[in-house]
Amino acid sequence: MDEAWVVGGRFTMLDRIGAGGTSRVWRAYDRAERRYCAAKLVRSGGRTSVLRAIREQALRVADPHVVTPYASCMAGEDVLLAMDLVSGGSLETLLGDYGRLPPEYAAEVLDQVLVALSRIHRAGIVHRDVKPANLLLEPSPVGAPHVRLADFGIALGDDGLRLTTTGFTVGTPGYLAPEVLDWNRPGPRQDLYAVGMVGWRMLTGAGDPEPRQRIGARPAGVPPMLWTVLSHLCDPDPARRFKDADAARRALAPHRTDLRFPALTLDGEPLQIFDHLGPPPAHPR
């Protein structure tokens, strides 16, 4: 659509910035709060998508490393969820730009993801879809990462409410813990497994892992103890993983001490997180 339109008398929809299986994401201007936001339009064609939208709207976890909706309204047949606008792309984008990341930088990214998981797990929420595409980045000209965990559309709370069709495993296959693939109920350690696979991608430069994949041999240049942390996160037996995100953070702490900015890639290139959206289109306020 070339011209902006207003939803709910509040959100001026400007330009589309993303899309998923049941949703589209627009950059919008929130007239009530006088700021730009990301407006996620979730198709409400079935009960499942509506429940997902309601659950996502309810996950108002106040943390600088988490992106959850701060407002919602109906948009015709859709539900609009308004969230902070994060314009630095995702970790998936960064990996596409630079490939394998420096170990200390990867450890910093993992630490911030674990901060987010610690917060939501304490709130009784299992994310269930931690992966590079759901780890958004704030722009940074010197490459200092600020990671924000997003997309809670398939999150599961303590009440056990499933927002997906019964009989289907949800999530992204290579990041799903083996116990989930075996139809066990998801728990916080499922998210820790996914974090380990995110770390494997950053430290190897490989693409998405295969289901039940082991992390394999340590790449050259990766500190042995950092690889050991990943092996604990990705252990097929959930009982042998870290007990929680905070325990994993403590194990990671020694590997973040040498991080300096601007960070450099393994080829010596400055590692920068660019603004992927650019200036917003002109619009009436």
Phi and psi in degrees as a GROMACS rama.xvg file:
@    title "Ramachandran Plot"
@    xaxis  label "Phi"
@    yaxis  label "Psi"
@TYPE xy
-84.6198  -30.3181  ASP-2
-105.577  144.102  GLU-3
-67.9464  148.035  ALA-4
-135.049  161.905  TRP-5
-109.109  133.825  VAL-6
-113.016  131.209  VAL-7
64.2147  20.4727  GLY-8
66.5815  11.2135  GLY-9
-133.033  -41.2645  ARG-10
-104.821  114.991  PHE-11
-86.7036  111.385  THR-12
-81.3908  125.659  MET-13
-106.984  -65.3809  LEU-14
-147.302  145.499  ASP-15
-78.3299  132.535  ARG-16
-120.659  -2.41651  ILE-17
-175.598  166.982  GLY-18
-155.783  150.806  ALA-19
-135.943  -167.634  GLY-20
-63.9503  -37.7173  GLY-21
-125.764  17.1798  THR-22
-152.78  161.352  SER-23
-131.168  145.623  ARG-24
-117.924  129.743  VAL-25
-119.087  148.283  TRP-26
-78.182  131.551  ARG-27
-136.74  161.722  ALA-28
-109.578  122.128  TYR-29
-88.0312  106.773  ASP-30
-68.0048  -31.009  ARG-31
-69.0198  -41.3389  ALA-32
-100.106  -4.47936  GLU-33
55.5048  53.6371  ARG-34
-155.201  161.574  ARG-35
-81.3415  150.009  TYR-36
-147.683  170.786  CYS-37
-97.5323  124.181  ALA-38
-109.049  112.38  ALA-39
-96.6237  119.004  LYS-40
-97.2489  112.67  LEU-41
-101.521  123.9  VAL-42
-64.7166  131.605  ARG-43
-108.319  36.2319  SER-44
-70.4823  -15.6801  GLY-45
-144.891  166.053  GLY-46
-60.9035  -37.5935  ARG-47
-60.4111  -49.239  THR-48
-66.0679  -34.5393  SER-49
-65.6885  -44.1054  VAL-50
-62.407  -39.247  LEU-51
-60.4306  -44.3484  ARG-52
-62.4003  -42.3452  ALA-53
-64.5624  -44.2389  ILE-54
-62.798  -44.0742  ARG-55
-63.9151  -39.4266  GLU-56
-62.8583  -32.1567  GLN-57
-79.1692  -15.3703  ALA-58
-83.6867  68.3295  LEU-59
-91.243  74.0914  ARG-60
-90.8833  112.423  VAL-61
-79.4166  102.674  ALA-62
-159.071  137.923  ASP-63
-66.3461  -10.9478  PRO-64
-107.355  16.1538  HIS-65
-130.029  139.396  VAL-66
-113.878  111.904  VAL-67
-133.082  159.106  THR-68
-64.3699  143.704  PRO-69
-108.731  -9.81807  TYR-70
-159.13  160.958  ALA-71
-152.835  159.734  SER-72
-164.166  166.686  CYS-73
-80.4114  143.432  MET-74
-131.703  79.4668  ALA-75
67.1835  -119.575  GLY-76
-89.2402  0.904819  GLU-77
-107.742  166.66  ASP-78
-110.036  129.38  VAL-79
-97.9073  127.591  LEU-80
-114.911  120.738  LEU-81
-96.5715  129.418  ALA-82
-135.607  166.517  MET-83
-57.3125  143.499  ASP-84
-88.3473  118.305  LEU-85
-114.291  115.56  VAL-86
-109.773  8.22918  SER-87
-92.3857  16.5902  GLY-88
77.3307  -159.637  GLY-89
-125.02  172.61  SER-90
-60.7519  -33.3923  LEU-91
-58.7305  -42.741  GLU-92
-62.5089  -45.3955  THR-93
-62.3928  -42.1421  LEU-94
-64.9884  -35.5107  LEU-95
-65.7751  -33.5048  GLY-96
-76.2205  -40.0698  ASP-97
-119.019  -14.7892  TYR-98
72.7667  -139.86  GLY-99
-59.2979  135.291  ARG-100
-103.111  153.654  LEU-101
-59.0583  143.548  PRO-102
-56.0872  -42.8744  PRO-103
-66.7419  -36.1131  GLU-104
-67.0955  -44.505  TYR-105
-60.4568  -39.845  ALA-106
-63.8345  -37.0648  ALA-107
-66.1654  -43.2617  GLU-108
-61.0814  -46.5639  VAL-109
-60.0513  -41.1656  LEU-110
-59.9608  -43.3392  ASP-111
-67.2499  -35.9131  GLN-112
-64.6788  -39.7499  VAL-113
-67.7526  -32.7975  LEU-114
-59.5283  -46.181  VAL-115
-62.7899  -43.5872  ALA-116
-67.2518  -37.5129  LEU-117
-57.5598  -41.7113  SER-118
-67.1173  -47.2234  ARG-119
-74.6361  -32.591  ILE-120
-65.7566  -36.8651  HIS-121
-64.8356  -25.958  ARG-122
-84.8338  4.4802  ALA-123
80.4017  25.6222  GLY-124
-117.867  133.689  ILE-125
-106.275  125.371  VAL-126
-69.9656  -50.6116  HIS-127
76.8963  -0.373112  ARG-128
-146.965  47.1137  ASP-129
-73.6402  121.873  VAL-130
-162.23  164.302  LYS-131
-55.5029  -35.9201  PRO-132
-67.999  -21.2892  ALA-133
-99.2345  9.73084  ASN-134
-109.055  98.2613  LEU-135
-85.0483  154.011  LEU-136
-124.202  137.833  LEU-137
-79.0288  143.665  GLU-138
-60.2581  143.607  PRO-139
-152.272  111.745  SER-140
-67.5679  -19.9691  PRO-141
-103.548  4.33781  VAL-142
83.4082  6.45166  GLY-143
-71.847  115.763  ALA-144
-76.5472  141.143  PRO-145
-128.052  106.405  HIS-146
-97.3416  140.979  VAL-147
-133.691  120.281  ARG-148
-76.2442  127.381  LEU-149
-128.904  178.22  ALA-150
64.1311  82.247  ASP-151
-99.2537  26.4396  PHE-152
-63.7535  -23.8074  GLY-153
-118.94  21.2999  ILE-154
-62.8728  152.171  ALA-155
-124.467  129.572  LEU-156
-98.2752  178.044  GLY-157
-60.4736  -23.7819  ASP-158
-73.5024  -8.91649  ASP-159
77.2967  7.56219  GLY-160
-64.6783  119.868  LEU-161
-93.3368  133.162  ARG-162
-104.796  21.2854  LEU-163
-129.547  163.834  THR-164
-62.9495  133.251  THR-165
-59.1937  136.448  THR-166
98.5147  -0.0331659  GLY-167
-121.426  133.67  PHE-168
-76.9554  132.829  THR-169
-110.509  154.65  VAL-170
120.451  -171.421  GLY-171
-107.007  121.362  THR-172
-47.5731  -49.7322  PRO-173
-67.3784  -15.9694  GLY-174
-103.39  0.369911  TYR-175
-83.4429  131.613  LEU-176
-66.4896  149.495  ALA-177
-55.7497  -35.8439  PRO-178
-65.3626  -28.1459  GLU-179
-75.1916  -39.8193  VAL-180
-61.9509  -25.2626  LEU-181
-91.656  15.4531  ASP-182
74.2572  21.3962  TRP-183
-81.407  155.713  ASN-184
-65.9746  134.501  ARG-185
-62.0895  149.222  PRO-186
-146.21  176.297  GLY-187
-55.8186  -32.5375  PRO-188
-70.8685  -16.7096  ARG-189
-62.0833  -43.3024  GLN-190
-64.1418  -36.5974  ASP-191
-65.2388  -38.9779  LEU-192
-58.1681  -45.861  TYR-193
-62.3611  -39.1783  ALA-194
-59.9841  -42.0785  VAL-195
-59.9115  -40.2605  GLY-196
-70.4132  -32.2231  MET-197
-62.065  -43.8002  VAL-198
-61.8045  -40.3328  GLY-199
-58.3049  -42.2794  TRP-200
-64.1042  -43.9601  ARG-201
-64.7556  -36.9828  MET-202
-87.0392  -16.3971  LEU-203
-107.641  -24.4653  THR-204
75.8474  10.4182  GLY-205
-80.4689  171.275  ALA-206
-81.3154  -165.308  GLY-207
-56.7342  140.586  ASP-208
-71.5895  160.483  PRO-209
-85.2641  156.888  GLU-210
-56.3031  137.368  PRO-211
62.6284  19.6672  ARG-212
-69.6504  139.103  GLN-213
-88.7805  155.055  ARG-214
-76.395  -17.7642  ILE-215
77.0727  -160.132  GLY-216
-73.5729  150.088  ALA-217
-69.9465  127.835  ARG-218
-67.0605  153.323  PRO-219
-59.2809  137.501  ALA-220
90.321  -10.0004  GLY-221
-90.8023  124.421  VAL-222
-56.657  136.887  PRO-223
-55.2979  -40.6147  PRO-224
-68.937  -31.5508  MET-225
-67.137  -40.8252  LEU-226
-65.4543  -32.5992  TRP-227
-65.009  -39.2606  THR-228
-58.5066  -45.2584  VAL-229
-61.9757  -39.9866  LEU-230
-63.4604  -33.5352  SER-231
-71.5158  -42.1259  HIS-232
-61.4912  -38.3489  LEU-233
-97.8069  13.5035  CYS-234
-60.6737  132.728  ASP-235
-60.0804  -27.039  PRO-236
-91.6487  112.448  ASP-237
-58.8111  -26.3754  PRO-238
-67.6797  -21.3545  ALA-239
-95.8492  -2.13602  ARG-240
-78.0741  171.787  ARG-241
-58.7794  149.329  PHE-242
-68.4137  -27.6784  LYS-243
-162.421  176.081  ASP-244
-63.8765  -35.0254  ALA-245
-65.5783  -38.8626  ASP-246
-63.8108  -39.276  ALA-247
-64.808  -38.1943  ALA-248
-62.4033  -41.3419  ARG-249
-62.694  -38.559  ARG-250
-68.2425  -30.9975  ALA-251
-78.4531  -24.4985  LEU-252
-49.6469  -44.5028  ALA-253
-62.8439  -19.4801  PRO-254
-90.7218  1.01012  HIS-255
-106.035  -2.32161  ARG-256
-73.0378  -26.1223  THR-257
-95.8211  8.35631  ASP-258
-74.1855  126.906  LEU-259
-128.328  152.785  ARG-260
-123.524  144.131  PHE-261
-69.3969  138.561  PRO-262
-74.9003  150.323  ALA-263
-117.898  143.726  LEU-264
-70.1659  174.049  THR-265
-65.1005  -17.6644  LEU-266
-93.8442  3.65775  ASP-267
86.1187  9.44913  GLY-268
-85.1826  136.541  GLU-269
-58.4983  131.823  PRO-270
-96.3694  109.384  LEU-271
-121.261  148.362  GLN-272
-109.091  107.907  ILE-273
-87.5895  157.743  PHE-274
-76.0868  115.502  ASP-275
-90.2845  -7.52289  HIS-276
-99.8674  -32.4532  LEU-277
75.5214  -176.905  GLY-278
-66.5463  149.549  PRO-279
-72.0206  153.707  PRO-280
-63.6378  151.62  PRO-281
-65.8449  145.706  ALA-282
-161.207  156.38  HIS-283
-75.2308  140.212  PRO-284
